[in-house]
């Protein structure tokens, strides 16, 4: 499985971006995708996750209401729509995939993910 994250860039505070995570290779329906981010000098944080088969997405409290994760199965792509961006959202954003039929709190842990994309930089200016 290969994951390609894209869509990052420079945006002003209050703006929006949509990140894409395109998956290729051997994909399984009982897998899902999570989005994480890592700011310089900080640990990698979970943001949101969804499964390829549908179901209720799961969000970190820090982004709930501002970020939306959704998928396009026809394109094997999971998106992270981000709005109301703040300077503290500045980080490298990663997508990753792991097994699971539905998303729960365990999807917050990056050690459960099998494959990772290369990351895309998001910079929010004040």
C-alpha positions as CSV (number, residue, x, y, z in Angstrom):
1,X,0.0,0.0,0.0
2,X,1.3,3.5,-0.9
3,X,-0.2,6.7,0.4
4,X,0.3,10.1,-1.2
5,X,-0.6,13.1,0.9
6,X,-1.0,16.4,-0.8
7,X,-2.8,19.7,-0.6
8,X,-0.7,21.5,2.0
9,X,0.4,25.1,1.7
10,X,0.5,28.5,3.2
11,X,-2.8,30.0,4.3
12,X,-3.9,32.9,6.5
13,X,-5.5,32.4,9.8
14,X,-9.2,31.8,9.4
15,X,-8.7,30.3,6.0
16,X,-9.2,26.7,4.8
17,X,-7.4,23.9,3.0
18,X,-8.3,20.5,1.8
19,X,-5.7,17.8,2.2
20,X,-5.9,14.6,0.1
21,X,-4.6,11.1,0.8
22,X,-4.5,9.0,-2.3
23,X,-4.1,5.3,-1.7
24,X,-2.8,2.8,-4.2
25,X,-1.7,-0.8,-4.2
26,X,-3.5,-3.7,-2.4
27,X,-6.3,-2.1,-0.6
28,X,-8.7,-3.9,1.8
29,X,-12.3,-2.8,2.6
30,X,-11.7,-3.5,6.3
31,X,-9.1,-0.8,6.4
32,X,-9.3,2.9,7.1
33,X,-7.3,6.1,7.1
34,X,-6.3,8.4,9.8
35,X,-4.8,11.9,9.6
36,X,-2.1,13.0,12.0
37,X,0.1,16.1,12.3
38,X,3.4,16.9,13.8
39,X,4.6,20.3,14.7
40,X,8.3,21.0,15.1
41,X,9.5,19.8,18.5
42,X,6.2,18.1,19.3
43,X,4.8,14.7,19.2
44,X,2.6,13.4,16.4
45,X,-1.1,14.1,17.1
46,X,-4.1,12.3,15.9
47,X,-6.7,14.4,14.1
48,X,-9.4,12.2,12.5
49,X,-10.1,8.8,11.0
50,X,-12.6,7.0,8.8
51,X,-12.9,3.6,7.3
52,X,-13.2,2.7,3.6
53,X,-16.4,1.0,4.3
54,X,-18.2,4.0,5.8
55,X,-19.4,4.5,9.3
56,X,-19.0,7.3,11.7
57,X,-15.7,9.2,11.5
58,X,-13.8,9.9,14.7
59,X,-12.2,13.3,15.5
60,X,-9.8,14.6,18.1
61,X,-11.5,17.2,20.3
62,X,-9.0,19.8,19.2
63,X,-10.3,19.8,15.6
64,X,-13.9,18.7,16.1
65,X,-16.2,21.2,14.3
66,X,-13.3,22.6,12.2
67,X,-12.0,19.6,10.3
68,X,-14.0,17.1,8.3
69,X,-12.7,13.8,7.1
70,X,-14.5,12.1,4.1
71,X,-13.6,9.6,1.5
72,X,-14.1,9.0,-2.2
73,X,-13.9,5.2,-2.7
74,X,-14.0,5.6,-6.5
75,X,-10.7,7.5,-6.3
76,X,-9.3,5.6,-3.3
77,X,-8.8,9.0,-1.7
78,X,-9.5,10.3,1.8
79,X,-9.8,14.0,2.3
80,X,-9.3,16.3,5.3
81,X,-11.2,19.5,4.9
82,X,-9.8,22.1,7.3
83,X,-11.5,25.4,8.1
84,X,-11.0,28.1,10.6
85,X,-7.3,27.5,10.5
86,X,-5.2,28.9,13.3
87,X,-1.4,29.5,13.5
88,X,-1.2,26.6,16.0
89,X,-2.4,24.3,13.2
90,X,0.9,24.7,11.5
91,X,2.5,21.3,11.1
92,X,3.4,18.5,8.8
93,X,0.2,16.5,8.1
94,X,0.4,12.8,7.5
95,X,-2.1,10.2,6.5
96,X,-1.8,6.5,7.5
97,X,-3.8,3.4,7.1
98,X,-4.7,0.6,9.5
99,X,-7.1,-2.3,9.8
100,X,-10.5,-1.9,11.3
101,X,-14.2,-2.1,10.4
102,X,-15.2,0.9,12.5
103,X,-13.4,3.7,14.1
104,X,-13.1,4.2,17.8
105,X,-10.8,5.8,20.3
106,X,-8.0,3.3,19.6
107,X,-7.5,4.9,16.2
108,X,-5.7,7.7,18.0
109,X,-2.6,5.7,18.5
110,X,-0.2,5.9,15.7
111,X,1.5,2.6,16.5
112,X,-1.6,0.8,15.2
113,X,-1.1,2.1,11.7
114,X,0.6,0.0,9.0
115,X,1.5,2.4,6.2
116,X,2.2,6.1,6.2
117,X,2.3,8.8,3.6
118,X,5.2,11.2,3.2
119,X,3.5,14.2,4.8
120,X,2.4,17.6,3.5
121,X,3.3,20.9,5.1
122,X,0.6,23.2,6.3
123,X,1.6,26.7,7.4
124,X,-1.0,29.1,8.9
125,X,0.1,32.7,9.2
126,X,-1.4,35.1,11.7
